[in-house]
Structure formats: structure tokens, C-alpha cells
Amino acid sequence: MDCVPEAQCGCTYEGRYVEADTSFWGDETCTEIYTCSASGGLSISQTGCPSGRQCQVVAGLRGCYALSYATCLVSGDPHFVTFDGQRFNFQGTCIYEMASVSSNQTSLEHFSVVLQSSGQDKRIGSVVQLVEVMVYGYNFTISKEYPGAVVVNMYFLKTAYK
């Protein structure tokens, strides 16, 4: 067992160890947030969930989570539907980010969806060649180059259908 400087020891809360510089909800209604300081003390701040968010437990963690959810869609050559339901066509032949979390001040899991489009030989328009999803430390790639396969962190996984 190694010794650590006292400033890195953390705190205890209800018999559980909490790492230094960590904040957590101390009540079931998300009105008190506790912060374990580097010196080992706990401080309490009175707060609440912002508008459009609700206090709940998700994946074992209590926090302020969005009350509503939205989806976006890309299909065809390519047709898009945005998170707010707007429809448009985009015939660009490039690599672009379709969706991502752009703020560190959110309870959403950070993710990114990147598309790569190219021209359809000599026809007018473009087609999605590759989709890359990055979330939870994983990189999922679906490509026309490898039909019926998904690449996860550089490893091929064959799908059950083609």
C-alpha cells in the first residue's frame, strides 16, 4: 500500500469513500450538491436541476437528465431530418460531423457521429460511404467498403445479415 499526500485523500460520505475534487448529489431531489475538496472536507451547495431537466437515477448515477429526447436521420443520397424535424438534402462530397455533444456543461454522454460522402461515379448527387460513431470510449465504423461488417476499435465484427 502506498502513501499519498493528505491533499489527495478525499472524503467519506455515509461510510463511502469519495475522491478529492468530486461532486455528487446528496439528496433524492437534486437540491443539494456535495463537493469533496482536496483538503478532505465536504461542502454543500443548494441548487436544483435547470429547466427542461429532471432529477433521476440513470445507469446508477443521480443527476439532472433531459425530459425530452430527439432523433436525427440521414438516408438515401443523402436526405437529412434534423433534431428539430427540419428536412433537407445535402449533396456534399466530404467528411462532416452529423451530430455530437458540443458542451462540457451537460449531463449527456459525449458522442460524435461523422459521415463521409462521395460522388456516385458520374451520376449527380452523393452517397454516404462511411459512418463513424464514437461513444463511451468506443469507435464504431460502418462502411460500404466492408458490407455486412462493423468495425469496433479497429476490429471487424461480422453481422448476422447482409
Order of alpha helices (4+ residues) and beta strands (2+ residues): beta-beta-beta-beta-beta-beta-beta-beta-beta-beta-beta-beta-beta-beta-beta-beta
